[in-house]
Amino acid sequence: MKTLYRLFGTAIVLILFSSCSSVKITDSWKNLEVPDIKNKKVMVVSKTDDQTARVRFENDLVENLNKKGYQSVESYVIFPKSSPTKELSESETLEIKETLKNKDIDVVIVTVLKHCEEYTKMISNNNSFLYPSYYGLGYYRGFYGYYGTIYMDSESVTVITENAKKYILETVVYDLTQPKEKQLLSVITTEIDNPQTLGVVSIDFSKKVVKELNR
């Protein structure tokens, strides 16, 4: 699990020059009895060992939440010296609970990397297609789909192969003022396809998550 957390941080900080973002919500669940959390103080957590990614994602989500009337703060502000991926002892857990209570934190929004999928993108001068090399526990298309993938004619064809990654993120909302069995308020699953620039991805991700929370 810690490897996934590091992967989320390091891979998403690729310094490439693209203004295109491919963030989309793939699934969303909300407790039908969810209370209004706009009148409660929220802490935002990005579970990654990469401090750059953590700060950027938390900053952007807090900014977009506050624009919509929430009262939110970044976890790195509340816990500047702690790692969100570290396994906590019982005493450390109690210490965190006490800190949250003293800071009047009622709601916590946690984002974590759940899965990473690798695929190969192939582009020719007259068409483009995707050939998944890894997808979940194995993915093989049917015979006809496989047989008819590439269209060839008498003209010369230039094919470019590009390795890419798809990240599946999960954003979970907890209301700490509720009984333990009722604390889970919402779960949002997000797909980020081949992230290029940290800033573009982070802003787009934050906007889509906040929009989903306000549905």
N, C-alpha and C positions, 0 to 999 in steps of 0.2 A: 504493500500500500504506500509506503514512503517513497518507493521508486516512482509511482504514479504521481505523487505530489510534486517531486522534483521535475518530472517530465512536463507537468503542467506549467511550471515556472520557467524552465529553461527553453523549451521548444517554442513557447509563445512569445519569447523575447527575440525572435529572429529579426535582425535589422535588415529588412528588404524594403524596396521602394514601390509599394503598391497602396493605392487609396481604396481598393476594393475590399469590402468586408462580406463574409458569407456566414453570418450568424443567424440561426433560426431556432425558434422554439419548436421542439418535436413532441413534447408531452407536458401536460400540466394538470395538477390535482389541487383542489382547495377544500378544506373542511367547510361543509355547508353551514356550520354553526360558528364560523370564524368571527371573532370579535373585531371591532374597529381598532387598528393598532396605530392610527395616526396621532392619537392622544397619548401614546406610550413612547418611551425612549428606546431607540433601536441601535444595536451594535452590528456592524457588517464585518464578516470574517471571510477571507480568501485563504483556503488551506493549501498553501504552497511554501516551500522552503526558499523560493526565489523572492528576495525582499523587493526587488524592482517591480515584479509582476504583482506581488501582494499589495504594495502601496498604490499602484496605478488602478488596479481593479477596485480596491476599496474606496479610493478617492472618487472615482467616477460613479460608482453605485451610490455612495453617500450624496454626491452632488445632485444626481437625478432624483433620488428619494426626497431630498429636502425641497427640491423645486415643486414636488407634488404635495407638499404639506406635511411630510414626515419629520420627525425629530431623530436624526440618525448620526452616528459617529463611527469612525474607523476603529477596528480592533487594535491596530498598531499604535493608536493614540492612547487607548486604555491600557494596553499591555505592550509597551515599546521594546521590552527585552525578552519577550517570550516567543516561542515558535508555535504556530498554530497546528503543526503536524506532530508535535511531540506527544508521546504517550504520558499521561499524567498519573501521578500517584494519588492515593486517597487524600493525603494532606494538601497536595497541590490543587486538586479539584475543589476542596473546601475553601481554599484561599481564593480561587477564581470566583466561586459563588459569592464569597463575602465582598470581593471587589466590585462585582456586578451590582450587588445590592447597595453598596455605598455610592456607586455612580448612578443609581436609579435606572439601571438598564433592565427593561422588562421583556424586550423582544430581541432575538438573535437571528440574523440571516447568514447562513453558511453556504459558501460555494466550494465544491470539491470536484476534482477530476474523477470520473467513474470509469472511463474506458478510452482507449486510443486505438484507432483503426488505420492501418497503412494501406495505401493503394498506389497503383501506377497509372499515371495519366499519359495517354499517347495521342499526339496531334500530328495529322498529315496536312499536306498542302491542299487537299480537297475534301477532307472531312475530319472529324474528331470523335474520339470515343474513350471510354474508361474501361480498364481491365482490372478488376479487384484482385490483388495478390493476397490480401488477408482481410477477412470481414467476420468478426465474431469468432465462432468456432469452426469456420470453414464455409466457403461460399462458392458453389460451382453452378454456372448457368446451364440451362438445358442445351441439348445438342444443336437445335436449330439456331438458338441465339448465339452459341459459340461459333457455329459454322459460318454464319452470315455477318460476323462482326465487321470485317474489313472489306471495303469495296475497292477493287483494283480495276484499272482500265489500261489503255495502251500508253497513257502519259506516264512520265516518271513521277514517282511519289516520294516526297521527303517526310520522314517520320521522326518526330522528336519525342523522346521518352522523359517523363518528369515524375519523380517520386514525390508523393504528397501524404499528408496525414489528416485524419479527421478526429476531432476531440469531442467527447461527450461529457458535458458538465451537468452537475445536479445542484440546484439551489434550494435549500430547505429553510423554512421559516418556523421558529419555535417561539411560543409565548410562555415565558418562565413564570408568569403569574398564575397560570392555570395548573390544575392537578396534572401529575406526570403523564397520565394516560390521555390527556387532552391538550398537551402542549404543542403537538404537531399541527400547524395551521395550513401549510402549503408546500408542495414539491413541484419544482419547475425543471424540466430537462431541456438542455440547450445543446445544439450541435454547431461546432465551429469547424468549417471545412478549410483545411490548409491555411491557417492563419499567417498573415504576411507582416503586418505592422502592429505592434502592441497598442499604440494609441487608438487606431481605428477600430480594432477588435474590441478593446475595453469599453469605448464609448458606445458602440453599437450594442454590445452585450448588455450594458447597464440600462440603456433605453428600453430594450425589449423585455428585460426582466421586470422593470418598474411598470411598464405598460401591462404586463401579465398580472402583476400583483393588484392592479387597480381595476381589473375586469369584474 
